[in-house]
Structures are given as C-alpha cells and as structure tokens.
Amino acid sequence: MPAKKTDDVFAINAFDPSKFSDNFRDFAEKSSVKTKEALAKVKEATEEASKTVEATLQNAQTGAVEFGLKAIEILRANTESSYAHVESLLGVKSVAELFELQTAFVRKQAEAAVAQAKSLQETSKKVAEEVSKPGKAAAEKAFAGFKLSA
C-alpha cells in the first residue's frame, strides 16, 4: 500500500513563507524602534553626565582658587606677624624683655594657627560641598528615575 502524504514526517506542508516574512518584518521593525529608543536614552544620559562633569570641574576650579586665596591670606598674615616680631626683637633692651616678647609671640602664633586651621577646614568643607553638588543632584535624579520605572 502506498504511503499517505500525512505519514511523511519530514513534510513541511504547514510552512507558509509569506507569514514567516511578515513575522520577521514585524520583529525587525519593533527591534528598530526599541533600538532607537534605547539610543535616545543613552544620548540623553551621556549629555546629562557631560553636564554633571562640567559643573563638577567648574566648581572644583572655583574651590581651588578660593582655597588658594585663603592659604595666601594665611601666609601673608603669618609673614607680617613674623616681620613685626623681628622688628620688636631689634629693640630689646634685656633678656627678660626678649623672653617676654618671644613668649607673647609664640602664644599669639599658636592662637592664630588654631584659628587659621579652623578657617581652612571651613573653606575645605564648603569647597567639598560645592564640588559634590552636581554629582549628588545627578545621582538623586537617576535614583528618582529608577523609582519611577520600577
């Protein structure tokens, strides 16, 4: 008895090439749209990151200048104080007066050093806060985006 057509295990009677090409076209179009959306998101994220880096560098430069000016101010004050001390030592008439002037100078310099260290610390803290602002804002924005999409 001859074999029926339905008995052929390797027959591809149900395969319709037009449906396959339609499905493949739909898949390709959807992939293209999703790729374009992903690229737009990457471009936006890159632009945001670039703005963040630029703002951070600008704040760092401004902070470095501010810190440098503060250090120069401190150096100038210490130099002027030292010159004034040397001038006062030139007029010393006795060893007791020398010790008195020297003790007063050392005490004054120690107090000034504490005040200057505090001033530099405050300036450093301010600069660090300013430098970190753009990154902190970008991170908060990114986390807010994650929360919205989740």
N, C-alpha and C positions, 0 to 999 in steps of 0.2 A: 504494500500500500504506500502510495507516495506521501511524503511528509507534508503536513499542512504548513501554511505560511506562518501561523501563530506559534508553531512549535520551534521556529528558528530563534534561538536565544540571542543571537548577535544582530538581529534585525533592528533597524533604527527607524521604524515606521512612524513613531510618535515625534520625532525630532523635526521642528519647524524652524528653518533658518531665519525666517523673517521675524519671528518672535525673539530669537536669540539676539539678532542685531538691534531690535528695538530696546530690549532689556539692557544690552551693552551700552547703547547710546544714552539711555536714561541714567545709567550708572556713571558714565563719563561726564555727563552734564552736571549731575549732583556733586561729583567729586571736584569738578572745576569750580563750582560755586563755593563749596566748602574751602577749597584751597585759597581762593580769592579772599574769603572772609578771614581765614587764618593769617594770610599775608598782611591784610589791613590791620589786624590786631597786633601783629609783630611790628609793623611800621609805627603804629601809634605808641606801643610800648618803648620802642627804640627812641622815638622823639622825646618821650617823657623822661627816659633815662638820660638822654643827652642834656636836656634842660636841667635835670637834677644835678648832674656832674658839673655843668657850667656854673650853676648857682653856688654849689659847694666850693668850687675853686675860687670864685669871686669872693665869697665870704672868708675863705682861708687867706686869700691875699690881703684883704682888708684887715683881718685879725692879726696877721703877721706884722703889718705896718703899725697897727695900734700897739701891739706888744713891743715892737722895736722902739717906738717912740717913748713908751713907758720906761723901758730899760735905759734909754739915753737920758731921760729925765732923772732917773735914779743915779746914774753915773755922774751926771753933771752936779747934782746936789752933793754927792759924796766927795767929788773933786773940790768943789768950792769950800766945803766944810774942812777938808784936809788943808787946803791953802790957808784958810783963816786960822787954823790951829797952828800951822808952821809960823805964820806971822806973829801970833801971840807968843809962841815959844821964843822968838827972837828978842822979845822984850823982857824975858825972865831975869829977875834980879837975885833969886835964891833957889836952892834945891827944893825947899818946901813949896815954893810957888810953882816950880816945874812939876812936882808930883801932883799938886792940886789941879793944875791945868790939864795934865795928862789924864788924871782920874776922871775929871769932868768930861773930857773929850771922849774917852772910852765909853763912859756911861751914855753920853749923847749918841754916839755911833751905834751902840747896842740897841737903844730905843728906836733909832732911825731904821736899823736893819730889820727889826721886827715889823715896823710899820710898812717898810718897803716890801718885805716878803708878803705881807697881807695884801698889799696893793697889787703885787704881781699875781698872787693867787686869784684875786677877784677878776683881774683882767684875763687871766688864763681861762677861768671858768666861763666868763662872758664870751670869749672867743670860741671856746669849745661848743657852747650852746648855739652860737650863730652858725658855726661851720656845720653842725649836725642838723640844723633846721630843715634844709631841703631834703636830705635823706630820710629824716623822720616823717616829713609830710608825704613823701613818695611811698614810704612803707605803709603808712596809715591808709593812703588811697588804695594801694594794692590789696591790703587786707580787707578793706571795705568791699572791693570788687569781688574777692573770694567769697565773702559772706553773702553777697547778693546772688552769686551764681550757684552757691551751694544749696 
